[in-house]
Amino acid sequence: MGYFCCFPKRGRVNEQNSKAQQNSNGGMSSHQDDSLNDSLDVSKLGQGKSAGATYDSDVLRIQAADLSVKPPGIPLHELESFIDVTGEQELQGLTTAEVCSKFILPATEDNAVSWCEAKGIEAEANIFVSHAWKYQFLDVVEAIRNHLSHSNLAMTSSVTSSSTTVQLPQTDSNPILFFDLFCNNQHKAPANGFDWWHKTFKLAIRSIGRTVLVLSPWRHPIPLQRVWCIFEIFCSIEAGINLEIAMSEREEHVFLEDMVEDEGAYHSMLASIDVKIAEATNLQDKERIFQVIENGPGFSGVNSSVLAELRAWVVRTAEQRAEERGLPLELKVQRSRIAVHLLSRQGKSNEALARIKSLFHECKECLSEKHEVTLSCQSLYAEQLMFTNQKNGLDVAKDCWEKSKDLFGDKHKETLRTMDIYGQALSRFGFEADGEKVLEECWDQRCQVFGDSDPFTLMSLNSLANFYSYHMKGKKMQRALHLHLQCLEKRKTFLGHSHPQTLQSKANLACVFENLGKFRQASLLHSAVLKVRREKLGFSHPSTITSQFKLGLAIVKSLNEAPEGEQLIDISEEGMFFEPTLSNAKCLMAQSIFHLQREVNSTGSETLGHKFGTLSAWKKKFKNLFDEDWSPILVASC
């Protein structure tokens, strides 16, 4: 990853500036340093052929000059040439930091310039490559190759519907990379301080106009754990540049295989991302960067922007790889299921339904109705029909369950998945007694087969608890409370406090408290969920809007609630992150309604996804709220 240097052509830094570099402690550290110190003994980098190089005692520093031209870049074919000349075998297993020490510094020591300058390469970068120096160098190059080979089909993260294809900037035919290893002078360092770097770096990002972030491994991406990497992401966001995600083909296949095996792996990865826990070798740099972020979009703003691009990237990647030529139908279905699942969780139920319906019919025609791949599509199709309140979802789910029992057996994972969907559909469409029986049996069988703490077992437990809280109301509300508490505690233990399914359990428990008239306790839980969802999902995500609106309603009702008696559970760990006043409650609801109406205006559809139903249904249910003039509140809240 790197900072750019617009160096004086063919020139050298003057001796006075060079001397100032050697004595200065105020210059800005290149974030390559974060990982460099983890893999190399920096004190030894000046030995051997590169003994003439000058370094800060802790970190390498790089040169910078004026911004009158775009930062320099290395054409992709020159990068390939470097690998060919050096020898791929020689580079195998080396990190970017080690390539710098072993090859770049010795090759450029005579004139103490950048590698591009030493080779006479004069080109303006059109792609900024953001990466960690901990990565193996060849893996970074492979990720760039892989990304550029597919980016003509990719969409930017600003696209609201994944069915709309937007071409990326036309740089792929002649990619010129700002790859800091080659473009920065690894011998010289600027005497400029942090403030100068902060302003200069954002201008550089803006002038290039395209940032490609290399991520690996996909479950725990290294760049999102390093503070300088976060700073690059932050600068891209501030400059209005969409982040593009690059992974090697091997890493993408690992991702796709993991998603097929466990859809929850994606949610676990997202839950683990938090820029506040990023680390840096230089603690002062970390403090200053965090201050810049706090004065800008804040940690939640950076988190939500990164996560939004990651969500968009996951859907894009699954869709693109599902459409690869010559791909067996079984693999196409597996990859398409990933995209459908995630679109549905993002509130795009109609789009998800159209995709899985088409895929289901293709499987029936090309395979058979009782083929395992067809049945996997049918179960997801039934779920999407249920989410969009289409009653034929009940028949589709029942048919799929019966066929799954015949093909897999009663206790197979796929059979139990469909059984859970069928039980939910029965409950939703008015067959509560049958729904209760099916859901209870499904939970019991999953406990026997997978254990009572398995994520799939907890999904059944959650479905059963929701049945009692939403369909039985006062009849078995204590049963709902007990089951939701049980589910929440297990999810916190095994998935973590920020995992989407844990947040779902907290939100469900809050609804139980509302049904029991415990609105203060409900508002505390809604507040805790909203805080995390804003950071992880952004302000306009359907789940965030739901939490926001429900929190507003809970606060309004809590204002008329009698003083609290004994708490039903200990929720001392939860807390309100603003004052629970009527004006704040109205502000929350006004923002939610604003987002809902904007969604309808942008899509032209009354349907808002399975989390909402239709806007007209909302207006009917909360008529007094929609009749109010929210304009003054919205203006004040914005």
N, C-alpha and C positions, 0 to 999 in steps of 0.2 A: 504494500500500500504506500502511498507516498505523497509527498509534497512536490510541486513542480519547480522547475527552475527555467526561466526564460533567460538563457545565458547569452552574454555578448558573443556574437558569432566568431568562432575560431579564436576567441580571446581567453585570457587568464585573469583570475581575480587579482587585483593589485596587492602588493606586499603589505600595504597598510591594513587593508581589510583582512588579509590572511592572518596577520599578527593579532588583530582584534578578535578574530575567531578563536585563536588558541587561548586567549586570556578571558574570553567572555563566558559567563555562566548564565546569561540571560537569554540566549538564543533558544528558539523553539525546537524541541526534540522531534525528530521524525518518528512516527508511530511504528516504523519498522523496529525501533529499539525495544518496544514492548516484548516482542517475541525473540528478538536477537539475544537478549540476555538469558533467555530460558534455554537456548540451544547452543550458544557459543560462549567461550571465554573471551569477552571483548578486549581484555587487556593484552591478548596475544595477537590481535588482528594486525597490529603494526609490524609484526615480525616478518622475516623472509623477504620476498620480493617487494612487498608493499610497505617496507619499513619507513619510507619517506612520508607516508600519509599522516595527517594530523587528525586527532580525535578528541572529543570531550572525554573526560575520565569515565563517564557512565554510558554514553550513547553516541552513535554516529550522528553527524549532522550533515545537512545538505545545503547547496548553494541556491540563492534566489536573486533575480534581478528585476527589471521593470516588467510591467504587464502590458506593454504596448502591442505585443503580439500574443497569439495563443501559445500555450505551453508546448514544448517539443514532444514529439512522439516517435515511436519505433514502428514502422510498417510491419504487418504480420509476416510478410515474406522475409524480412530481415531477422525477425525473431526465429523463424524456422531455420534460417541460414546459420544463426548463432548455434543452434542445437546441432545442426549437421556438422559444422566445423569443429565444435567442441567434442562432439561425440555423445550420443544419447547414453551410451553405457557409462561414460564418465560422470554424467549428470544424475544417473539413476540413484534415487534414495537421498539426494542432497536437498536440504531446505533452501529457500531463497536466500537466507542469510549466509549459508555456507557457499552458495554459488557466488555471492558477492565477494566473500573472503578469498575463495580459491581461484576465481577466474576474472571477475570484473575489476577488482582493485589492481592486480598485477598487470592486466592488459592496458590500464589507463594511467599507470603511475608516472610515466615519462613526462606528460604534460599536466597531470593532475586535473583531468577534465572528466566529463561524463563519457560513458561508453558510446552514446550516439555522436557526441562531438568528436571523439577520437576516431570514429569511423567515417566522419564527414557526412553523416545523415542529417539533413535539414528538412524536417517535415513537421507540420502542425498536427497535434493530436486531435482526433475526433471521438475518441472513447477513453474515458478515465477508468482505469482498472483499479479497483479497491480489493485488497487481499491482505492476508496475514503472512508475515515473514517466517512464521512457524511452518507454513505449508511446504510440502515438497514442491520444488520448482516445476518439475514436469507435470504435476497434478494441476497446478495453476494454469499452465499452458493448455493442457487438455480441456480444462473447464472453459477456457476462452474459445478454443476451437469448437467445442460442442455447442456453446451458446450461439456463436456466430452462424453455425451451420443450420440452426433451427430458428433464428430470430426473425427470419422473413415471414414466419407464421405466427410469431408471438404478438401479444397485445401488451400495451402499457398498463400500469396499475391504475391509471386514472379512468379506464374504461369501466362503466358501471354494469354492463351486461357482457358476460363472456361469450355471447353469441355474436357480438360485433367485433370484427377483426379490424385492428388499426395497425398500419405498417409502422415499424420503428424507423428512426431517422436513416436516410439512405447512406450509411457509412459502411455497410457490410461488404460492398463490392470493393472497397479500398480501405480496410480498417487500419487506422494508425493509432496505436495504443499509447496512452500515457502510462507506461509501466515503469515505476520509479526506479527499479533496479538499473535500467538502461538510460533513463532520461535525466536522472539526478546526478549531480557531481558527488560521488561518494567520498571525495577527498577533502572538500572544502565545506565550511559551515558559515551560515549567516550570523551576523552580530545582532540581528533584529530580534526584538522581544515578542512576547506572546500576542500583544495587541496587533502588531504588524502582521503576524502570521494569520491571525483570525480574519482580518479584513482581506488580506491577499489571497488566502486559500479559497474563500468563498467566491472571489472574483474569478479565480482559475477554474473552479467547478462550473461556474456560469458560462465562461467563455468556451469551454469544451462542449457542454450541453448534453452530455450523456454519461451516466455512471453505471458501470457493470460491477456488481459485488460478487466476488467468488466466495461461495459458502461450502464448508465442509468441516466435519461430518454433518450430515443433515439433521441428525438428532440433537447435536450440541455444537452449533456453528461457532468456530473459534473467533471470527471477527466480531461477533456480538458479545464477546467476553473481554475485548480489548478496547480501552478508552479512546485510543487514536482512531481506531476503526469506526467507533461510534461518532467521533467528530467528523469524519468524512461523510458518513450517512447524514448527520445533522446538517452539514453544509449543503449537501445535495437537496435536502428537504427545503432548507431556507432559500435556495436558489430556484426552487420550483422544478427541479430535475427529478424525473421518475427513476427510481432505482430498478435495475434489471438484475435478476438473480442468475448466476452462472454456476453450474456444477459439471463435473466430469461425467461422461457417459456411465462409467462404472458406479459412481455415487448416485446417479439418477436411478439406475436399475435397483440399487440397494433400497432407495427410497420407495420405489414402486412396489417392490417385493414386501417391504415392511408394511406398507399401507394395505396391501391385499391381505396380509396375515392379521394385521391389527390396525383398524381404522383409528383407534384411540392413540396410536403412536404419534400421529400428527398433532393432536391436541396436547399431548404431553410435551412435545417440542415447543409449541407456542407458549405453554404455561411456564416454561423454564426461562423464557426470554425477558430480561429486565435490564435496561441500560444502567440502572443505578448500581448494579453489582459488577459492572465492568472494572477491570483492573489496569494499572499502568505501572511501569517501572519507576517513573518520576512522579511522586505523589503530588508535587506542586502543580505539575501539568494536569493531573487528574482533577484537582480542586478547581483550577481555572476553567477547564473545559466544562465541568459540571456547572460552574457559575454561568457560563455562556448559555448552556442549554436551559438552565432555570430562568434566565432573563429572556429567553426566546420562547419556543413552543412548550418548554417544560419536558420532564421525563415522560409524562403520559403522552405528549404530542409526538415525541420521537418513537416511543414504543408503538403507538397505534399506527404510525406511518410505516414503520418497518414490518409490523405484523400484517398490515393491509396488503403490502406488496408480497409478503410470503404466502398469504392466502390466495392472492391472484396467481402467483407463480405455480402453486400446487395444482390449481384447476387447469391452468394453461398447459402445464407439463403433462398431466394425465390425459387431457384431451388430445394434445399433439401426438403423444406416444400411442394413443388408441387408434389414431388414423394412419399409422405407418403402413406403407405398402407391404403386402405379403404377410401381415401379422395374422396369426391364427385367431379365429373368432373367440376362442376361450380367453386369450390374452387381451383381446380388444374389450371383451366384456369386463374383465377384471379391472382394467384401467379406466373404463368408462364409469364403472360403479364408484370409483374414487371421486370422480368429478361430480357425479350426481349427488353423492352423499354430502359433499362439501357445499355444493350449490344450495342444497336444501337447508343446511345448517346456517347458511348466510342469508336465509329468508327468500331465496329465489325458487320457490316451490313450483311455480308454473313452468319455468325453464327446466328444472330438474325432472318434472313429470313428463314433459314432451320428449326429453332425451331417453329416459328409461322406457317409456312406452314404445318408442321406435326400436330400441335395442331388444326389447322383449319379443316383439313381433318378428324381428330378424332372426332371433334364436329359434323361435318356433318353426320358422320356415326352413332354416338351414340345418337345424339339429333335430330335436323332437320336443314334445311338450313335457316329457318326463326326464329329459337330460338334466344333469346336475347344474350345468351352466344356465340353462333356461330357467330352472327353478330359482337360482340365485337372483336372476333378473326379476322374476315374478314376485318374489318377496319384497324387493325394493320398490317395484311398481305398486304393489298393494299398499306399502307404507306411504308412498307419495299420494296415492288416491285418498288415503285416510287423512293425510295432512291438509289436503285441499277440499276436505269435506264432501267427497264424492262417494255415495253409498255403495256403488258397485265395488268399492275397495273391500267391503266385507266379503263378498262372494269370491273375489280374486284371492284374498288372504286365506279363506277356508279351503279353496281348491288347492292352493299351494301347500298348505299344511298337510292335507290328506296325501298328496303326491309325495311330499318329502318323507312322510312316515313310511310309505311303501318303498321308497328308494333308499333312504338312509337309516331308517329305524327311528323309534320313538325318542331316543335320548341323544341323537346326533346334534351337533352344534347348529347346523342349518335348520333342522326341524324345530329346535327350541327357539331359534330366532324368529321363524315364521309363526310359531305358536304365540309368542309374545305380541307380535303385530296383530294377530287374529283376536287375541284377548282385548287389546286396546280398541280395535275396530268394533267389537261387540259392545263394549261399554259406551263408545262414542255415539253409536247409532241406536241406542235405546234398549239393548239387551243386557242390562246390568247384572242380573243373576248369573247368566251364562258367562259373561265377561269376568266376573269375580272368580268363578270356578276355574276357568282356563288360566287366569293370571296366577292364582294361588298354586295351581298344579305346575305351571311353568317355573315359578320361583323354586318350588320344592325340588323339582327335577334338576335344575341347574345347580342347586346347592349340593345335591348328591353327586353330580358328575364333575363339576368344576370347583366346588368348595364355596363357602358362603362369602368369601372376600374377593372372588374373581370379578373383574370389571363387568363381564357379561351377566354374572349373577346379580350384581348390583344394579344393572339396567332393569332386570326383572323386578327387583325389590322396589326400585323407583317407580316402575309402571304400576305395581300393585298399590303402593302408597298414594300415588296420584289418583288411582281409581277411588279409594276411600275418601280422599279429600275433595274431589271434584264431583263425584257421582253419588256418593252416599250422604254427603253433607253432615248434618248433626248426628246421624244414626251411628256412625263409627269413626267420629273425628279423633277420638283418643287412640284408636287403632292406627289411623293415618299419622298422628303425631309420633307414636312409637316407631313406626316403620321409617318415617323420614329421618328421625334422629339416628336410628341405626344405620341407615344408608349414608348420612352425612359423616358420621364418625369414621366409618370404614373408608369412605372416599378421601377424607382428609389424611388418614393414615397411609393409605396405599397409593393415592394419586397426587396428593399435595393440596395446599389451600387455594392455589390459583388455577387449578385444573378446571376446564369448562364444566365437567360433570360434577365437580365439587360445588362450583358456583350454582349450578342447576339445582342441586340438593338444598343449598341455602335459600334460594329463591322459593322453592317449593315449600320449605319449612315456614318461611315468612307468610305464605298464603294460608297455611294451616293456622298460624297465630291470628291472622285476620278473621278467619272463620270462627275462632274462639273468642274474638273480641279483644285480643291482646295487641293493639295497634302500635304501642310504643316498641314492644319487642319486635314486631314485624318490621317497623321502620328502620330499626338498627340493622337487621339482617339485609333488608333491601339496600340500605346505604352501603354496607360492606360489599355487596355484590356489584352495585353500580360503580363504585370506585375502581374495582379491578377491571370490570368490563370496559369502562372508558379507556383505561390504559391499554388493555389487550385487544379490544375490538374497535375502538374509536367511537365517536359520539353518534354516528348515524347508523350503526349496525342494529338490526332488529332486536337482538337480545338486550342491547344497551337501552334502546328506546323503551322496551317493555319494563326494564328495571326502573328507569327514570319515572315513567308514568305511575307505576305501582308505588314507588316511594312517595311521590307527591300525594297520591290518594291516602296512603297510610298516615302521612303526617297530618293531613286535614282531619282524618277521623280520630287521630290520637289527641288532638287538641281538645276534644269534647269527652275524652275518656276519663273515667274516675281514677284517682291515684292508684298507682301500681300496688298490687298485693304481692304475694310470693311469685317469683319468676318460675316459669315452667322448666326452663333450663338455664344453665349458666352461659350467658352471652357477653360476659365482661370483656372478651377479646374483641368484640365488634364495637364499632363506635360511629357516631355521626360525623361526617367531615364538613358539615356546615350547620348553622342554627336551624332547628326544626320549627320554623315559623310559617304562618299562613302565606306570607309573600314569597318565601322560598319554595313552598309547595306549589303555588300557582306558577312560579317561574319554571319549575321542573315539568309540570304538565303542559305549559304553553310551548316549551321547546319540543316536547314529544309530539304534540299535535302538529307543530310546524314541520317537523321531519316527516311525519306521515303524509301530510298534504303535499309536500314537495315530492315525495316518492310517487304519489299518484299522478302529479303533474308531469313528472319526468318520464314515467312509463306509459301513461295513458290508460292504465288499468286500475279498476277499482280494487282488485285483489291485492292484498299486501303480504301474502305469504301465510303459512300455516300458523304463525305466531299471532297473527292479527285478524285474519278473516278479510273483511272489506271495510273501507273507510265509512260507508253508510251505516254498517253495523256498529261501529264505534260511535258515530254521531247519535244513533238511536239510544245506545246504552248510556252515554254520558251527554245527553242533550243539553243539560244546563251548562256544561263546560264549553261545548262548541258554540252555544249561543252567546257566550261572553265575547267582548272585544279584547283580544289578547295583544293587540298591537303595542300598547304602552309597555306591557310586561316583557314582550319579546325585545323591544328596543333597549329596555333597561338591562335585560339579561345578556344581550349581545355586546 
